[in-house]
Amino acid sequence: MKRILTVILAGIVPFAMFAADTLDGIFNSRFKSLTTTVAGNEMSPPVITLNGNDRVIISFDELSDERSYLRYSLVHCNALWQPSGLVESEFLDGFNIGDVEEFSYSQATTVNYIHYSLSLPNDRMRFTISGNYLLKVFPENNPEETILQARFSVSENLVRISGEATPRTDIDYLGKHQQLNFSVDTKDADIHNLYTDLKVIVSQNSRKDNMLIISTPQRVSGDMAYYEHLRPLIYPAGNEYRRFETTSTTYPGMNVEAIAYEHPYYHQKLYDDYPRKNIPYLYDMTQRGRFKLMDTDDGGDYVVVHFALESDPIDGYDIFIEGDLTNGRFNPESMMHYDFSDGKYKASMLLKQGSYNYQYLAVPAGSTMGETSPVEGDFHNTVNEYGIGIYYRAPGSRYDRLLGYTILMTN
């Protein structure tokens, strides 16, 4: 509590203050493989331009033989991902309800499923303001039952963000951390007070648990706001994500040790993982926690993937699998359980065939933030992706505009 109070007084809002009930997630076990991407750029964060040509694509599967009749609606959210309280006509041109009409059936798979997708904006639903949006999918006959939800953002691209993510930090030099220093050029935006009206949201590799918002710049000069030498902008560097591929059910892919079939699923056991905190850093080209599903005529099958982390018990921590494959949530599905009989943390997930990134985060008891140091280690060389969004609430306004978004990469 003392740390949270300290950072709030310094103009920093930690993750614990964000709205947890608007996190991306699936709430019905029949549904899997939720992805939110930008059309034509699957590896980009889901941020599009207001009144531009970009489209957000939301897709997911239902493990079933028959199609369900689904609908969706949108909620406008503030910078902290709390509902803005705006009525539909204040943020949409059109109706705030749509049918999920695009779907296809799997072919020749051991697990039958229906693949659904929808794109926004579309002919029925167009955004009139920028900001954060939460999409909710529900059964046609029960709008109160949220099956899944997904976050995305709409930017005005009115400000220019420039800076660096460097391992030369204010607390160590080429050590275990990386520091963000950046400036925001607001000359094309009519900002009332740069010291009080801007909010900056920062994320590392699109993680939700260590996301933060800065409400006060370090200094201002004319139309420029500078965010430099701020302690909360020093992140543990972490390590490169681990990878595996389940693209075949007949031969093991990357990091897959064995394949077996036990009705009704194929099972793929990954090679045992080991803590890397005491192993020298090794570069690997990853996608910072994302996954890419198989692009085949049948859409790929579903297989049970078995994870194992050989380690002594790590006292005081729960170990979770983190990445887009778990929607960044610390929940029973992503939590590993210790098997004392062979000295390993273990977990299993039903995943669609594809190429996946993941890492192990250690979450202290009672905390909402994962740590990389106990398992993965922290190495300044790590290639990380830092997303920076600039939000502005004009005096008298009831919502946060997203004026601009960019990504800073290390190395």
N, C-alpha and C positions, 0 to 999 in steps of 0.2 A: 504493500500500500504506500509506503514511504517513497519508493521509486516512482510509482505512478503519479503521485502528487508532485514530485520534483519535476518530472518531464512535462506535466501539464502547465506548471508555472513557467517553464521555459518555452512554452508555445508548442509543445509536442504532444500529440494524442496517440497513445499506444494502441496496439491491436485490441486489448481488452475492452476498449471503449467503442469498438466498431459493432455494428449490428450483426450478431451471429446468425440470426434466423433468416438472413438474406444470402447466406453462402450458397454457392453452386451445390447442387445435391440431387440425389434420387431417393424417393421416399416409398417406393413400391418395389419389392424384390423381383418382380417380373421384368423390370426395365433396367437396361444396361447401356454402357458405352456412350455416355453423354459427351458431346463435343460442341464447343462454341468457337467458330473460326470466322475469319474474313474471307469471303469468296476470292479465290485466286491466290491466297496467301495463307495456307493452313498453319504456318509456323508463327504467324503474327498474333499478338494479343488482340482480343476482340474489341477493337476501338475503330469506329468508322467516322467519316466526316459528315456533319450536318449539311443536308441538301447536296451531297456529293453523289458519286456513282457507286460507292462501296455498298456491299451488302454483308450483313451478318448471317451466317448459316448455323442453325442449331439442328443437330441430328442425334438420334438415339434409337435403340432397339427395344422391342418387346419380345420376351421369350414366350411364344404362343403359336398356335396353329392358325388362329383367326385374328383379323385386324380388329382393333378397338377404335371407337369413334371418339377422337380427342379434340380438345379445343385449347386455345391459349389466350392469355391476356398479359398486359404489361403494367408494371408499377414504376413510377419515376422515383428515384432515390437521391438523397443528398450526398455530399462528399464522403460521409461516414457510412454510406449504404443503408441508411435508415429511410423509410418511406417519406417522401417530401410532403405528402398530404395534398398534392395537387389533384384536381378533378381531371377526367380524361380529356376534356376539351382544351385544357391548358397545356398539354404536351403532345397531343396527337391530332392529326387531321384524318378523320375516318372513325371507324368503330374500334373500340378496345376489346374486341373478341374476334377470334378467327378460328377456322377449322384447320386441323392438320390434314391436309389433303394429299401430300406427296408421300407415298409409301410403296414398298416392294417386299415381296416374300423371298426368304432364303431358298436356295436351290441345292438339293443333294447334300445337305448338312446333317450331322447327327443330332444337332439341336435346332429345332425349327424356331424361326423368329421372323418378325416383321421389322423392317427398317423404315423409320420415319425421318422426314426432314422438313424444315421450313426456312424461309428467308425473310429478312427485314432490312429496310422497309419494303412494303409491297403495295399492291393496288388498293388494299383495304386499310392499310395502316402506315401512316407516314409521320415522322417525327417533326415537330415544330420548334422544339427547343433542345439544347444540348444537355449533357449531364449523364448520370448513371441510370441504367435501366435494368429491371429484373423481370425476366420472362417466366411465367408460370404456366405449366401444362396440366390439364385436369380432364376427367371424363366428361363427355358431352352432357350426361344427365346428372352430374354432381360437381358443380363449380366450386364447392367448398373443400373438395379433396385434391390437394396438390400432389401430383404424381412426381414431378421434378421441377426444378427451377434453375435458371442460368443467368449469369450476369454478363452485361456488355455495356459499352459506353459510346456516347456520341459527342464528338469534339467540334468546336468552331474553328480551330486552327488560326486563332487570332494572335497568339503570342509565339515567340521563338525562344526555345530552350537550348542552351549550349553549356557544355561542361565536360567533366571527366569522372571516371571511376578509377581510382588509383590505389595501388598497394602502399604508397608512401603516405601514411596516415599520421594523425596527430598523436597517436598512442604507440605506434610501432612503425618500423621502416622495413618493408619487405618481410613482414612477419606473418601474422595470422588474420589480418583484417584488410578491408578495402574501404575507401572513403569516397563519398560523393561530394563534389564541389561543382555548383552550376549557377547560372544566371538566367533570368527571365526578362526578355525584352517585351515591354507592354505598350510600345508606342502606338500600335494599331488598335489597342483596346482602351476604352474610356474607363479607367480605374479610379475610384473615388479616393482611396487611401491604400497605398501599397503595403503599409505596415499592418493594417488591421483587416483588410477585405479579402486578401488572398489566402487560399489554403492549398498546400502542396501534398499530394498523396504519393508515397514512394513504396514500391514493392521490389523484392529481389526474386527473380525467376518466377514471377507471378504467384509466389507463396502468399497465402492469406494470413498465416500466423505471425509473421514478423513485419506486416505492413504497418505503416505509420503515416500520420498527417502532421505537417508542420504549419503552424498558423502565423508565424512571424519570421520574416527574413532576417539574416544577420545584419544586413545594411541595405540602404536604398540610395540610389543616385539618379535623379531625374526619372526617366521611365524604366530604369533598370532595377530589379530586385535581385540581391545576391544571397545565395545560400552556401556559405563557405565556413569551414572550421566549426561546424555544429556537431557536437558529440553524438547525437542520435543517428547522424548520417554516416557513422562508422559501423560497418556490418562485419560480423564474422565471415571470413572468406569462404568457408565450406570446402567442398571437393567436387570434382566432376561427377555428374550423375552416373550411376551404373546403368547397364543396358542389357536387354535380352530380346530375342526374336522368336515368335511362335508361328512363323509363316508356313510351316509344314507340319502335318500330322504323321508323316512317314519317316522323317529323319530329323535329328536334333538341329535346331538353329543356334544362333549365338547365345552362349551362356546356358544352354539347355543340356542337361546331363542325360536324361532318359525320357522316353515317351511310352505310355501304356494306355490301354483302353479298358475301362471298367464302366459298364453300362450305368448311366446313359452318356458318360463324358469321356473324352480323351483327357489324360493327365500328363502334364509336362513338369518334370522336376528340374529346377534350376540347380546349377552347381552351388555348393555351399559358399556363402559369402563370409568374409572375415572383416573385423574392424580394420580401418585404414589409418587411424590417427597416428600410428607410429611407423607407417610405411612411407617412404619418400613419395612425393607428389609425382603423378604420371599423367600427362596430358591425354585427353581423349575427346574427340569431337562428338558432342552430344547436342540434344535439343532442349537443354535446361528444363527437364521434367515433363516434356510433352510425349505424346504417343501418336503413332500413325497406323491406322488400321489397313488391313489388306485391301487392295483394289483389284477385286476379281469379279467374275460374272456372278458367282454365288454369294459374294460378300464376305466369305470366310466363315469359319466355324467358331464355336465357343469351346474353350478348353479350360480345365482347372490347372492353374499355375501354382506350384508349391515353392515357397520361399523358405530359406533356412540361413540363419546368421549364427555361425559358431563363435561363441563368446561366453565368458563367465557372466553370471547375473550382474547387471549394472544397477547397483543399489540406488534407490531414490528416484529412478526414472522408469517410465513406460516407453517402450520402443514401438515406433509406428513406421509404416511404409508411406513415403510421401512422394507425390507427383500427380500429374493430371489423372492417372489411373485410379486414384482415390478421391478425386475432386478436391484435393487439398484438405480433406477433413480428418480429424483425429476421432475416430469412432471404432466400434467393435470390428468392423470389416478391415480397417487398416491397422489395427493393433496386433502386435505379435505376442505370442504366449511362450513362456520358457518351458522347455522340456528338460527336466533334470536328468532323465535317463540317458541322454546323449549330449547334454551340454550345449543346446542350441535354442535360439529364439526361432519360432516357426509361425507361418501363416499361409493360408491358401485363398486364392481368389478365382472366381469364374470370369475369364477375360476373353474378349474376341481376339482372333488371330491378328497379329500385327507386330510392330516394333515399338518397344516401350523404354522409357527412362524411369528411374526410380532412385531413391536414396533412403537411408534410415535416419530418422530424427529421434532424439531422446527428449522426452517431455517430462520435466520435473513434476512431482506430485503437486496438484493444485494449480498448475500453470496452464496457460493456453498457447505458449510459445515453445516451439521445438528448438533443440540445440544440435548443431552438427558435430561439435568437438568430441563427445563421448564415443562416437562410432566412426564417422566419416573423417574427422579431423578438419582443421582449418589451414588452408595453404593460400598464400597471397597470389600464386600463379593462376588460381582457378578462374575459368572464364564464366563470368556471371552476367546476367541481363537485368538491368535496373530500369523499371518503368517509372516515369515521372509524369504526373498529371497536375495541371494548374487549374484550380477551381476559384470562382469568383461569385460572391453574393452581393449584388448591388444594394445600397441602402434602401430599405422598404420592400425589397424583393422577398419572395417566399421559397426560392430554390437556388441551388448552386449550379452555375453554368460551368461547363468544362471548356476552358479557353484554349487549351493545347495539351498535347501528349507527345512524349518522345521516349526513346530507349537509349540508355548509355550502356556500352559494353566495356568490360575490362579487357586489357590486353588487345 
